[in-house]
Amino acid sequence: DRMMKGDYAGGMSVGNARKDSMLALETAQDYGVPLFATAVAHTPYEIAAQQGLAELDYAALAKLWEEWCDLDFAGQKRQ
């Protein structure tokens, strides 16, 4: 819903989701549990944080795919 409306204010932030993902990966590493898919899924959180999206709702990850795939989920014209 947030992606289709382009509304990324509020909610769980990219930064907090990134932190939680990192904690899961660190805990798994401590216990020797491989989390292959989680490690891959974590990457967009790192990229989004580097691009200044850390304070937005984690649905803002959609902005990465919009950029990479020349998409516009909100249906607004791209410039």
Rosetta silent file (secondary structure, phi, psi, omega in degrees, C-alpha in Angstrom):
SEQUENCE: DRMMKGDYAGGMSVGNARKDSMLALETAQDYGVPLFATAVAHTPYEIAAQQGLAELDYAALAKLWEEWCDLDFAGQKRQ
SCORE:     score description
SCORE:     0.000 S_00000001
   1 L     0.000  -45.623  179.591    0.000    0.000    0.000 S_00000001
   2 H   -61.750  -41.778 -179.094    2.804    2.430    0.911 S_00000001
   3 H   -62.375  -44.586 -176.720    4.657    1.682   -2.309 S_00000001
   4 H   -68.940  -23.539  178.334    1.619    2.287   -4.474 S_00000001
   5 H   -97.817   -8.919 -176.419    0.975    5.600   -2.724 S_00000001
   6 L    65.519   28.094 -177.200    4.629    6.640   -2.556 S_00000001
   7 L  -104.070  104.875 -176.547    4.120    7.159    1.186 S_00000001
   8 L  -116.418   15.837  177.959    7.267    6.278    3.083 S_00000001
   9 L   -84.409  149.568  177.021    6.793    8.399    6.214 S_00000001
  10 L    70.532 -170.562  179.988    6.325    6.721    9.593 S_00000001
  11 L    73.314 -168.066  178.405    6.256    3.007   10.208 S_00000001
  12 L   -78.045  124.506 -174.374    9.334    0.888   10.827 S_00000001
  13 E   -75.127  157.330  173.505   12.323    2.709    9.404 S_00000001
  14 H   -55.979  -41.788 -179.469   14.882    1.296    7.004 S_00000001
  15 H   -60.936  -43.501  179.113   17.471    1.985    9.696 S_00000001
  16 H   -70.622  -39.059  176.889   15.636   -0.077   12.319 S_00000001
  17 H   -64.426  -39.658  176.730   14.920   -2.909    9.887 S_00000001
  18 H   -60.963  -44.633  179.582   18.612   -2.861    8.908 S_00000001
  19 H   -60.534  -46.901  179.959   19.582   -3.035   12.598 S_00000001
  20 H   -62.799  -41.462  178.441   17.253   -5.993   13.225 S_00000001
  21 H   -62.644  -42.800  179.154   18.525   -7.802   10.157 S_00000001
  22 H   -63.830  -40.599  177.998   22.107   -7.243   11.277 S_00000001
  23 H   -62.062  -41.543  178.128   21.306   -8.562   14.771 S_00000001
  24 H   -62.591  -43.590  179.763   19.788  -11.713   13.279 S_00000001
  25 H   -65.308  -42.517  179.515   22.865  -12.250   11.109 S_00000001
  26 H   -65.360  -41.753  178.695   25.261  -11.648   14.001 S_00000001
  27 H   -64.241  -44.411  178.414   23.351  -13.994   16.308 S_00000001
  28 H   -61.023  -41.130  178.920   23.249  -16.704   13.663 S_00000001
  29 H   -63.826  -42.098  178.632   26.982  -16.309   13.107 S_00000001
  30 H   -57.727  -34.686 -177.255   27.619  -16.569   16.857 S_00000001
  31 H   -99.286    3.420  177.897   25.751  -19.900   16.918 S_00000001
  32 L    72.178   27.022 -179.904   27.119  -21.193   13.628 S_00000001
  33 L  -100.582  117.651  179.624   23.765  -21.115   11.869 S_00000001
  34 L   -74.354  129.874  176.022   23.988  -20.234    8.172 S_00000001
  35 L  -121.379   71.714 -173.828   21.369  -17.724    7.035 S_00000001
  36 H   -58.773  -50.251 -176.759   22.109  -17.572    3.330 S_00000001
  37 H   -67.627  -36.196  179.685   18.887  -15.908    2.204 S_00000001
  38 H   -65.960  -39.539  178.291   18.915  -13.422    5.080 S_00000001
  39 H   -60.635  -41.996  178.877   22.436  -12.329    4.181 S_00000001
  40 H   -69.730  -43.350 -178.917   21.328  -11.633    0.615 S_00000001
  41 H   -65.937  -22.720 -179.430   18.086   -9.939    1.706 S_00000001
  42 H   -71.040  -29.548 -174.654   20.078   -7.666    4.029 S_00000001
  43 H   -53.543  -46.261  178.825   21.980   -6.027    1.162 S_00000001
  44 H   -60.542  -30.654  176.626   19.185   -3.665    0.030 S_00000001
  45 H   -64.299  -40.560  177.643   18.939   -2.308    3.588 S_00000001
  46 H   -64.281  -45.210 -179.708   22.620   -1.405    3.464 S_00000001
  47 H   -63.621  -45.798 -179.709   22.247    0.243    0.061 S_00000001
  48 H   -60.683  -42.210  178.537   19.121    2.146    1.132 S_00000001
  49 H   -62.549  -41.268  178.739   20.855    3.428    4.270 S_00000001
  50 H   -65.465  -26.974 -179.581   23.804    4.601    2.173 S_00000001
  51 L   -91.177    9.921  175.124   21.395    6.446   -0.129 S_00000001
  52 L    84.050   19.310 -178.116   19.860    8.388    2.758 S_00000001
  53 L   -97.371    6.827 -171.233   16.651    6.370    3.134 S_00000001
  54 L   -59.661  -30.453 -177.227   17.344    5.211    6.708 S_00000001
  55 L   -86.530  -10.958 -179.192   14.652    7.382    8.323 S_00000001
  56 L   -84.121  160.706  174.282   11.885    6.334    5.909 S_00000001
  57 E   -56.161  145.976 -176.167    9.552    3.358    6.325 S_00000001
  58 H   -62.850  -12.925  172.285   11.222    0.185    5.106 S_00000001
  59 H   -62.776  -17.314  178.367    8.748    0.101    2.212 S_00000001
  60 H   -64.354  -11.147  173.186   11.068    2.774    0.816 S_00000001
  61 H   -57.051  -25.588  177.870   13.251   -0.111   -0.367 S_00000001
  62 H   -58.610  -28.378  178.951   10.903   -0.007   -3.343 S_00000001
  63 H   -61.568  -31.623  177.525   12.679    3.190   -4.367 S_00000001
  64 H   -64.591  -47.589  179.982   15.767    1.097   -5.096 S_00000001
  65 H   -67.161  -33.943  175.203   13.881   -1.159   -7.491 S_00000001
  66 H   -59.344  -43.906 -179.882   12.225    1.873   -9.083 S_00000001
  67 H   -68.388  -48.786 -175.743   15.682    3.239   -9.802 S_00000001
  68 H   -66.639  -33.517 -172.736   17.256   -0.047  -10.891 S_00000001
  69 H  -112.373    9.181 -177.946   14.359   -1.158  -13.110 S_00000001
  70 L    51.667   52.815  178.999   13.030    2.228  -14.276 S_00000001
  71 L  -111.931  165.333  173.773    9.711    1.615  -12.506 S_00000001
  72 L  -144.921   93.816 -175.973    7.266    3.894  -10.757 S_00000001
  73 L   -63.875  -29.106 -178.170    5.081    2.027   -8.297 S_00000001
  74 L   -81.510   -6.766  177.987    3.077    5.132   -7.393 S_00000001
  75 L    77.778   11.154  177.333    2.113    5.682  -11.024 S_00000001
  76 L   -84.614  151.762 -179.617    3.584    9.138  -11.172 S_00000001
  77 L   -68.334  136.682  176.560    5.418   10.208  -14.282 S_00000001
  78 L   -82.986  144.161 -179.849    9.167    9.751  -14.133 S_00000001
  79 L  -103.215    0.000    0.000   11.286   12.746  -15.003 S_00000001
